[in-house]
Amino acid sequence: MSPEELIETFNQMYIQSWGEVSEKLRWDLARITQRGGAEEVDLGPFLLELMEAVVNACRDSTVLTIYENNERLAQELEASGITLPRA
């Protein structure tokens, strides 16, 4: 794959993965508390979960992009007459 194709594939995989992961975010982790008559928002637990979702989406899309690239390389090698051992 060309660099442009890799980037495009990664972006598509990331959007798909993010769609699946972001549905599971627990928005209620951002808590509003009362202190001295003022409201404070504790975003720590939510941000931690959000970061985990982003990392998971990046990991999944990277793995899927590498898989797609390897599949294309294997097809090109086989088309040129090089046989690859299959697991």
Residue frames relative to the residue before (quaternion, step in Angstrom):
aa qw qx qy qz dx dy dz
M 1.0000 0.0000 0.0000 0.0000 0.00 0.00 0.00
S 0.4615 -0.6469 0.5228 0.3086 3.52 -1.12 0.63
P 0.6641 -0.4908 0.3571 0.4366 3.61 -1.17 0.33
E 0.6409 0.5289 -0.3280 0.4494 3.58 0.99 -0.79
E 0.6570 0.5052 -0.3032 0.4703 3.56 1.01 -0.86
L 0.6256 0.5316 -0.3348 0.4626 3.57 1.04 -0.77
I 0.6661 0.4970 -0.3020 0.4671 3.57 0.90 -0.90
E 0.6562 0.5080 -0.3115 0.4630 3.58 0.94 -0.88
T 0.6543 0.5027 -0.3083 0.4734 3.58 0.96 -0.88
F 0.6402 0.5175 -0.3289 0.4627 3.59 0.93 -0.88
N 0.6655 0.5115 -0.3118 0.4453 3.59 0.86 -0.93
Q 0.6576 0.5007 -0.3131 0.4677 3.58 0.94 -0.83
M 0.6700 0.4906 -0.2950 0.4727 3.56 0.94 -0.88
Y 0.6349 0.5309 -0.3313 0.4531 3.58 1.02 -0.79
I 0.6580 0.5049 -0.3170 0.4600 3.59 0.88 -0.91
Q 0.6487 0.5052 -0.3162 0.4731 3.58 0.98 -0.81
S 0.6848 0.4833 -0.2822 0.4667 3.58 0.85 -0.97
W 0.6432 0.5186 -0.3257 0.4597 3.59 0.96 -0.86
G 0.6169 0.5552 -0.3449 0.4385 3.60 1.01 -0.76
E 0.6859 0.4717 -0.2743 0.4814 3.56 0.99 -0.84
V 0.7056 0.4717 -0.2670 0.4564 3.58 0.89 -0.94
S 0.6784 0.5230 -0.3096 0.4129 3.59 0.89 -0.90
E 0.5707 0.5943 -0.3815 0.4190 3.60 1.16 -0.46
K 0.6991 0.4814 -0.2578 0.4615 3.57 1.17 -0.56
L 0.4304 0.7057 -0.4682 0.3123 3.60 1.26 -0.01
R 0.2894 -0.7442 0.5785 0.1667 3.54 -1.02 0.83
W 0.2502 -0.8148 0.5113 0.1102 3.54 -0.04 1.36
D 0.6021 0.5893 -0.3578 0.4028 3.58 1.15 -0.50
L 0.5078 0.6476 -0.4295 0.3719 3.61 1.23 -0.09
A 0.5931 0.5048 -0.3692 0.5070 3.60 1.24 -0.35
R 0.0843 -0.8471 0.5247 -0.0060 3.55 -0.17 1.28
I 0.2420 -0.7253 0.6266 0.1509 3.52 -1.11 0.80
T 0.0465 -0.8031 0.5940 -0.0102 3.55 -0.75 1.07
Q 0.3828 -0.6946 0.5622 0.2346 3.55 -1.23 0.52
R 0.0900 0.7735 -0.6224 0.0793 3.56 -0.86 1.01
G 0.8523 -0.0667 0.0160 0.5185 3.52 -0.60 1.14
G 0.7237 -0.4386 0.2460 0.4727 3.58 0.99 0.77
A 0.6834 0.4339 -0.2910 0.5100 3.61 1.23 -0.14
E 0.4056 -0.6942 0.5369 0.2555 3.54 -1.15 0.63
E 0.0771 -0.7733 0.6285 0.0323 3.53 -1.02 0.88
V 0.2533 -0.7587 0.5833 0.1416 3.53 -1.05 0.77
D 0.1927 -0.7593 0.6142 0.0952 3.55 -0.88 1.04
L 0.1019 -0.8373 0.5370 0.0112 3.55 -0.20 1.30
G 0.3914 0.7732 -0.4445 0.2266 3.59 1.27 -0.23
P 0.7200 0.4296 -0.2815 0.4667 3.65 0.61 -1.00
F 0.6566 0.5039 -0.3210 0.4604 3.60 0.97 -0.79
L 0.6612 0.5043 -0.3187 0.4549 3.61 0.90 -0.86
L 0.6133 0.5400 -0.3443 0.4623 3.57 1.07 -0.71
E 0.6745 0.4726 -0.2952 0.4843 3.59 0.93 -0.86
L 0.6237 0.5393 -0.3316 0.4585 3.59 1.04 -0.75
M 0.6540 0.5029 -0.3100 0.4725 3.59 0.93 -0.87
E 0.6322 0.5235 -0.3298 0.4663 3.58 1.00 -0.78
A 0.6436 0.5166 -0.3201 0.4653 3.60 0.99 -0.81
V 0.6520 0.5065 -0.3164 0.4671 3.60 0.96 -0.83
V 0.6559 0.5045 -0.3096 0.4684 3.58 0.92 -0.90
N 0.6566 0.5079 -0.3150 0.4602 3.60 0.94 -0.84
A 0.6503 0.5054 -0.3177 0.4698 3.58 0.95 -0.82
C 0.6484 0.5056 -0.3152 0.4740 3.61 0.99 -0.80
R 0.6488 0.5158 -0.3178 0.4604 3.58 0.93 -0.88
D 0.6815 0.4960 -0.2960 0.4493 3.57 0.81 -0.99
S 0.6936 0.4715 -0.2916 0.4600 3.57 0.86 -0.90
T 0.6135 0.5360 -0.3507 0.4620 3.60 1.07 -0.62
V 0.6649 0.4976 -0.3010 0.4687 3.57 0.90 -0.94
L 0.6769 0.4873 -0.2989 0.4636 3.60 0.90 -0.88
T 0.6371 0.5203 -0.3299 0.4633 3.59 1.02 -0.73
I 0.6444 0.5010 -0.3185 0.4820 3.59 0.96 -0.83
Y 0.6311 0.5308 -0.3301 0.4594 3.58 0.99 -0.80
E 0.6580 0.5046 -0.3073 0.4668 3.58 0.90 -0.94
N 0.6514 0.5118 -0.3113 0.4656 3.59 0.96 -0.86
N 0.6647 0.4993 -0.3054 0.4643 3.59 0.91 -0.87
E 0.6248 0.5315 -0.3362 0.4627 3.57 1.03 -0.75
R 0.6639 0.4956 -0.3066 0.4686 3.58 0.93 -0.88
L 0.6399 0.5184 -0.3268 0.4637 3.60 0.97 -0.83
A 0.6494 0.5153 -0.3193 0.4592 3.59 0.94 -0.86
Q 0.6508 0.5094 -0.3166 0.4655 3.60 0.96 -0.82
E 0.6632 0.5023 -0.3066 0.4625 3.58 0.96 -0.85
L 0.6463 0.5081 -0.3200 0.4708 3.59 1.01 -0.78
E 0.6654 0.4929 -0.3044 0.4707 3.57 0.92 -0.87
A 0.6346 0.5279 -0.3261 0.4607 3.59 1.05 -0.74
S 0.6999 0.4404 -0.2707 0.4929 3.58 1.13 -0.58
G 0.6547 -0.5639 0.2951 0.4079 3.58 1.28 0.20
I 0.5626 0.5696 -0.4043 0.4422 3.59 1.24 0.06
T 0.2293 -0.7784 0.5713 0.1233 3.56 -0.70 1.11
L 0.2302 -0.7737 0.5817 0.0997 3.52 -1.02 0.89
P 0.4573 -0.6583 0.5073 0.3165 3.60 -0.98 0.76
R 0.2548 -0.7569 0.5856 0.1388 3.57 -0.98 0.86
A 0.4707 -0.6888 0.4820 0.2676 3.53 -1.02 0.82
